[in-house]
Amino acid sequence: MTNILVIDDHPLVTDGIKTMLAAHAEIVVAASAKTAKDALALLEQTFFDIILLDISLPDGDGLTLCAEIRQTNKQSKIIGLSSANETGIITQFLQRGGNGYLLKNMERQELIEAIEQVQMGKIYLCKGANEKILEQYRNIDVATQQVPVLTRRETEILQLLNEGLTGPQIAKQLFLSPLTVETHRKNLMQKFNANNAQMLLKLARQNRLIE
């Protein structure tokens, strides 16, 4: 038997979950709470296999409550419930000990699948949340690809150019020939697709390679 605690201040949500699970004799909504305070009081007395936790509660947020529950309860699986499909909220919830994330417009089968998956020790994200997370990583990947990879010597020369040194001055400071410095400078211009030194330094600042 899988005992569930629903923490949500909207009776329609709790009733809807009960209706979705009515045909599943092995999954039972054993209790519900409308506030974080009531939920913590219940959890002091009873163990629940699954906790369905609303991200927004009248007396606090579900992110904080998730962390509080996880401090004293390592065994229960916590699934976030929300109308917000935001990457920051999803990742914070998982970081604070959450095991899954569902949007409140979920279908019955998705709810059951989430419960079954987290019970097996897996992280479950609904389709919408999963797409948001993947989108974030795609954006990071694209941004990373756009940042040129510099050698140690190119980084040194870029920094000295940013400090206002000329080619001959850089050559003298780094004990290099002026021709070598000029070759590195041209390589930098090519990597950043810059037409002049000002554009090179501007692009380097935008990519946080110099300050």
C-alpha positions as CSV (number, residue, x, y, z in Angstrom):
1,M,0.0,0.0,0.0
2,T,1.3,3.5,-1.0
3,N,0.2,6.2,1.5
4,I,0.1,9.7,0.1
5,L,0.0,13.1,1.8
6,V,-1.3,16.0,-0.3
7,I,-0.1,19.4,0.8
8,D,-2.2,22.0,-1.1
9,D,-4.5,24.8,0.0
10,H,-6.9,24.3,-2.8
11,P,-9.6,21.6,-2.1
12,L,-10.2,21.1,-5.8
13,V,-6.6,20.0,-6.3
14,T,-6.8,17.5,-3.4
15,D,-10.2,16.2,-4.5
16,G,-9.0,15.9,-8.1
17,I,-6.0,13.8,-7.0
18,K,-8.2,11.6,-4.9
19,T,-10.5,11.1,-7.9
20,M,-7.5,10.2,-10.2
21,L,-6.3,7.6,-7.8
22,A,-9.7,6.2,-6.8
23,A,-9.3,3.2,-9.1
24,H,-5.9,2.3,-7.7
25,A,-6.5,0.3,-4.6
26,E,-2.8,0.2,-3.8
27,I,-2.4,4.0,-3.9
28,V,-4.3,5.9,-1.2
29,V,-4.5,9.6,-0.3
30,A,-4.2,9.0,3.5
31,A,-4.2,12.6,4.5
32,S,-4.1,16.2,3.3
33,A,-2.9,19.6,4.7
34,K,-3.6,23.1,3.5
35,T,-0.6,24.8,5.2
36,A,3.1,24.1,5.8
37,K,2.4,24.2,9.6
38,D,-0.3,21.5,9.4
39,A,1.8,19.4,7.1
40,L,4.8,19.4,9.5
41,A,2.5,18.5,12.4
42,L,1.2,15.6,10.4
43,L,4.6,14.4,9.4
44,E,5.7,14.4,13.1
45,Q,3.1,11.7,13.7
46,T,2.8,9.7,10.5
47,F,5.1,8.4,7.8
48,F,3.9,8.8,4.2
49,D,5.4,7.0,1.2
50,I,4.7,9.9,-1.2
51,I,4.3,13.6,-0.4
52,L,2.6,15.7,-3.2
53,L,3.7,19.2,-2.3
54,D,2.2,22.5,-3.7
55,I,5.0,24.9,-4.5
56,S,2.9,27.9,-3.2
57,L,1.3,27.7,0.2
58,P,-0.5,30.3,2.3
59,D,2.1,30.3,5.1
60,G,5.3,29.7,3.1
61,D,6.7,28.3,-0.1
62,G,7.0,24.7,-1.1
63,L,10.8,25.0,-1.8
64,T,11.5,25.8,1.9
65,L,9.1,23.2,3.1
66,C,10.7,20.6,0.9
67,A,14.1,21.3,2.5
68,E,12.6,21.2,6.0
69,I,10.9,17.9,5.4
70,R,14.0,16.4,3.9
71,Q,16.1,17.4,6.9
72,T,14.2,14.9,9.2
73,N,12.7,12.6,6.6
74,K,15.0,10.9,4.2
75,Q,12.7,8.1,3.1
76,S,9.5,9.8,1.8
77,K,9.4,10.7,-1.9
78,I,8.5,14.3,-2.5
79,I,6.8,15.4,-5.7
80,G,6.3,19.1,-6.4
81,L,2.9,20.4,-7.7
82,S,2.8,23.7,-9.5
83,S,1.2,25.8,-12.1
84,A,4.6,27.4,-12.8
85,N,6.8,25.7,-15.4
86,E,9.9,27.7,-14.6
87,T,13.4,26.2,-14.8
88,G,14.6,28.0,-11.6
89,I,11.8,26.7,-9.5
90,I,12.2,23.1,-10.9
91,T,16.0,23.0,-10.3
92,Q,15.7,24.5,-6.8
93,F,13.0,22.0,-5.8
94,L,15.2,19.1,-6.9
95,Q,18.2,20.6,-5.2
96,R,16.3,20.8,-1.9
97,G,15.5,17.1,-1.9
98,G,12.5,16.8,-4.3
99,N,12.1,13.6,-6.3
100,G,9.8,14.8,-9.0
101,Y,7.8,17.7,-10.5
102,L,4.3,17.8,-11.9
103,L,2.2,20.6,-13.4
104,K,-1.3,20.8,-12.0
105,N,-2.8,20.2,-15.4
106,M,-1.4,16.7,-15.3
107,E,-3.3,13.7,-16.6
108,R,-4.2,10.7,-14.4
109,Q,-1.7,8.4,-16.0
110,E,1.1,10.9,-15.6
111,L,0.4,11.2,-11.9
112,I,0.5,7.4,-11.5
113,E,3.7,7.2,-13.5
114,A,5.3,9.9,-11.4
115,I,4.4,8.0,-8.2
116,E,5.7,4.7,-9.6
117,Q,9.0,6.2,-10.9
118,V,9.9,8.0,-7.7
119,Q,9.2,4.9,-5.6
120,M,11.8,3.1,-7.7
121,G,14.3,5.8,-6.8
122,K,14.1,7.7,-10.0
123,I,13.6,11.5,-10.6
124,Y,10.4,12.2,-12.5
125,L,9.8,15.4,-14.4
126,C,6.6,15.9,-16.3
127,K,7.0,16.5,-20.0
128,G,6.7,20.3,-19.7
129,A,9.3,20.5,-16.9
130,N,11.6,18.2,-18.7
131,E,11.5,20.3,-21.8
132,K,12.3,23.4,-19.7
133,I,15.4,21.7,-18.2
134,L,16.6,20.5,-21.6
135,E,16.1,24.0,-23.0
136,Q,18.3,25.5,-20.3
137,Y,21.1,23.0,-21.0
138,R,20.8,23.7,-24.7
139,N,21.2,27.4,-24.1
140,I,24.2,26.8,-21.9
141,D,25.7,24.6,-24.6
142,V,25.2,27.2,-27.3
143,A,26.7,29.9,-25.1
144,T,29.7,27.7,-24.3
145,Q,30.2,27.0,-28.0
146,Q,30.2,30.7,-28.8
147,V,33.0,31.5,-26.3
148,P,36.4,31.1,-28.0
149,V,38.9,28.7,-26.4
150,L,42.1,30.5,-25.8
151,T,45.6,29.2,-25.1
152,R,47.5,30.4,-22.0
153,R,49.7,32.7,-24.1
154,E,46.7,34.2,-26.0
155,T,45.0,34.9,-22.6
156,E,48.1,36.7,-21.4
157,I,48.3,38.8,-24.5
158,L,44.6,39.6,-24.4
159,Q,45.0,40.8,-20.8
160,L,47.9,43.0,-21.7
161,L,46.1,44.5,-24.7
162,N,43.3,45.3,-22.3
163,E,45.7,47.1,-20.1
164,G,46.7,49.3,-23.0
165,L,50.0,47.9,-23.9
166,T,51.2,47.9,-27.5
167,G,52.6,45.0,-29.5
168,P,56.3,45.9,-28.9
169,Q,55.6,46.5,-25.2
170,I,53.9,43.1,-24.8
171,A,56.8,41.4,-26.7
172,K,59.3,43.0,-24.2
173,Q,57.3,42.0,-21.1
174,L,56.7,38.4,-22.2
175,F,60.2,38.0,-23.7
176,L,58.8,37.3,-27.1
177,S,59.5,38.6,-30.6
178,P,57.2,41.3,-32.0
179,L,56.4,38.9,-34.8
180,T,55.2,36.2,-32.4
181,V,53.0,38.7,-30.5
182,E,51.5,39.9,-33.8
183,T,50.7,36.3,-34.8
184,H,48.9,35.7,-31.5
185,R,47.0,39.0,-31.9
186,K,45.9,37.9,-35.4
187,N,44.8,34.5,-34.0
188,L,42.8,36.3,-31.3
189,M,41.1,38.5,-33.9
190,Q,40.2,35.5,-36.0
191,K,38.8,33.5,-33.0
192,F,36.6,36.4,-32.0
193,N,35.8,37.4,-35.6
194,A,36.8,40.9,-34.7
195,N,37.9,43.5,-37.3
196,N,40.0,45.6,-34.9
197,A,41.5,45.7,-31.4
198,Q,38.5,47.6,-29.9
199,M,36.0,45.0,-31.1
200,L,38.3,42.2,-29.9
201,L,38.4,43.7,-26.4
202,K,34.6,44.4,-26.4
203,L,33.8,40.8,-27.3
204,A,36.3,39.5,-24.8
205,R,34.5,41.5,-22.0
206,Q,31.1,40.3,-23.1
207,N,32.3,36.7,-22.8
208,R,33.9,37.6,-19.4
209,L,37.4,36.7,-20.4
210,I,38.6,40.1,-19.3
211,E,37.2,42.8,-17.0
